[in-house]
Amino acid sequence: MSYRYLGNKTRLTDWIVGEIVRVLPAGSTIADPMCGTAAVSIALARAGYSVTAADELTFPVVHARTRLLAKQAPAFKALGGYDKALDWMRSPVPVEGYFFQEFGEAGKPANGRAPRLYFSAKNAAHIDGVRDGIRKLAAAGVLTEVEHSVLLHHLILSTNRVANISGTYGYFLRTLSRPALQTLTFEPIEFERTTGDHAVIQGRVEQLASTFTTDAVYLDPPYTKRQYAGNYHVLETLAREDEPVAAGDGGLRPWTDQASDFCYRRSAGQAFRETLKRLEVPHVFISYSEDGQVEEDELLSILSDFGKVTLHEQPHARYRSNDRVKDGSVLERLYHVEAF
Ligand SMILES: C[S@@+](CC[C@H](N)C(=O)[O-])C[C@H]1O[C@@H](n2cnc3c(N)ncnc32)[C@H](O)[C@@H]1O
């Protein structure tokens, strides 16, 4: 699943899961409560674990439900099967709705600003058409929870591919880029029949931590000051299926109630402490980059209050987006805390 997402571990899963497998026997249970694209969740599931995935935001939960819980193509009885569901998403009746007005090149944002160029007019109306259709199917009660997630998962992936952005949704490009001029495409995805008994929930890790009864927890917190809720507001709106006030030039939905303490230098260390204090599992694995808000010494000092710490390191290409290009590689770190 190709997906530009800050901190996406797709290219690091072999290494991360390889280190976990050395410690945790297949058949064990593990939680991935900051799951993002669910790349690590599905890699853990492939390794034979039962995975509980979670995130503070809604669209990662949609991805995790699809990747972990849909072990085969859903029946989609109301649409005549999975292939027909894809056909339906490819050619809905276009609607000049919320996406068209707030995020389309020919729109009229409610706050009176000039059109926001996140999407071509055609793609924006297509997105609205699919959103409208999914909402009607859900209201008619003809979709299972997993089918509903699979449709939203497809819509998010397809929308992301044609978004006129430089990596995140903080702002849009000044003219429509080549990808933004492409038609929305809906390609079949692979459903994976993993053996584990998986679960997907939504919430803040500091609050969920005490509820995990798994053998291990894998934490992948944000390590820069960029807030996911603000930077991926368009995807959150697709997943929540709502029409929030689109504020300012960027059209951000209200997001501060989903702000993460891990993104602030002043609160990141405390967020680690709060989370670890509440976890009652034998093994905690933590991905954290050398570029993180919490310095290595400070993190080691926090973690060593909770168990025996082992550190694994791997060089990794830096995240690149047009508004923040840095060369070279960054050291990706995986901490293993074996609880006292
Ligand atoms: C580095 S990304 C995870 C990337 C993921 N492992 C992947 O491969 O796609 C961090 C994730 O943590 C989530 N997040 C941030 N603060 C959180 C919190 N306090 N509780 C739960 N999730 C949080 C973000 O929404 C984001 O999806």
The ligand as an SDF file (V2000), in Angstrom:
LIG
                    3D

 27 29  0  0  0  0  0  0  0  0999 V2000
    4.7750    7.7780   13.3950 C   0  0  0  0  0  0  0  0  0  0  0  0
    3.0640    7.6310   13.0780 S   0  0  0  0  0  0  0  0  0  0  0  0
    2.8260    5.8780   13.0860 C   0  0  0  0  0  0  0  0  0  0  0  0
    3.2340    5.2990   11.7800 C   0  0  0  0  0  0  0  0  0  0  0  0
    2.8370    3.8560   11.6100 C   0  0  0  0  0  0  0  0  0  0  0  0
    3.6220    2.9560   12.4350 N   0  0  0  0  0  0  0  0  0  0  0  0
    2.9640    3.4750   10.1450 C   0  0  0  0  0  0  0  0  0  0  0  0
    3.8460    2.6450    9.8060 O   0  0  0  0  0  0  0  0  0  0  0  0
    2.2000    4.0090    9.3420 O   0  0  0  0  0  0  0  0  0  0  0  0
    2.3530    8.1160   14.5980 C   0  0  0  0  0  0  0  0  0  0  0  0
    0.8700    7.8550   14.7570 C   0  0  0  0  0  0  0  0  0  0  0  0
    0.5490    8.1130   16.1140 O   0  0  0  0  0  0  0  0  0  0  0  0
   -0.7330    8.7020   16.1930 C   0  0  0  0  0  0  0  0  0  0  0  0
   -0.7790    9.4040   17.4850 N   0  0  0  0  0  0  0  0  0  0  0  0
   -0.1540   10.5390   17.8530 C   0  0  0  0  0  0  0  0  0  0  0  0
   -0.3380   10.7900   19.1560 N   0  0  0  0  0  0  0  0  0  0  0  0
   -1.1050    9.7730   19.6330 C   0  0  0  0  0  0  0  0  0  0  0  0
   -1.6180    9.4480   20.9220 C   0  0  0  0  0  0  0  0  0  0  0  0
   -1.3790   10.2240   21.9860 N   0  0  0  0  0  0  0  0  0  0  0  0
   -2.3620    8.3240   21.0490 N   0  0  0  0  0  0  0  0  0  0  0  0
   -2.6090    7.5250   19.9660 C   0  0  0  0  0  0  0  0  0  0  0  0
   -2.1460    7.8000   18.7310 N   0  0  0  0  0  0  0  0  0  0  0  0
   -1.3860    8.8950   18.5630 C   0  0  0  0  0  0  0  0  0  0  0  0
   -0.8160    9.5820   14.9540 C   0  0  0  0  0  0  0  0  0  0  0  0
   -2.1640    9.8350   14.5960 O   0  0  0  0  0  0  0  0  0  0  0  0
   -0.0460    8.7480   13.9190 C   0  0  0  0  0  0  0  0  0  0  0  0
   -0.9200    7.9510   13.1610 O   0  0  0  0  0  0  0  0  0  0  0  0
  1  2  1  0
  2  3  1  0
  2 10  1  0
  3  4  1  0
  4  5  1  0
  5  6  1  0
  5  7  1  0
  7  8  2  0
  7  9  1  0
 10 11  1  0
 11 12  1  0
 11 26  1  0
 12 13  1  0
 13 14  1  0
 13 24  1  0
 14 15  1  0
 14 23  1  0
 15 16  2  0
 16 17  1  0
 17 18  1  0
 17 23  2  0
 18 19  1  0
 18 20  2  0
 20 21  1  0
 21 22  2  0
 22 23  1  0
 24 25  1  0
 24 26  1  0
 26 27  1  0
M  CHG  2   2   1   9  -1
M  END
$$$$
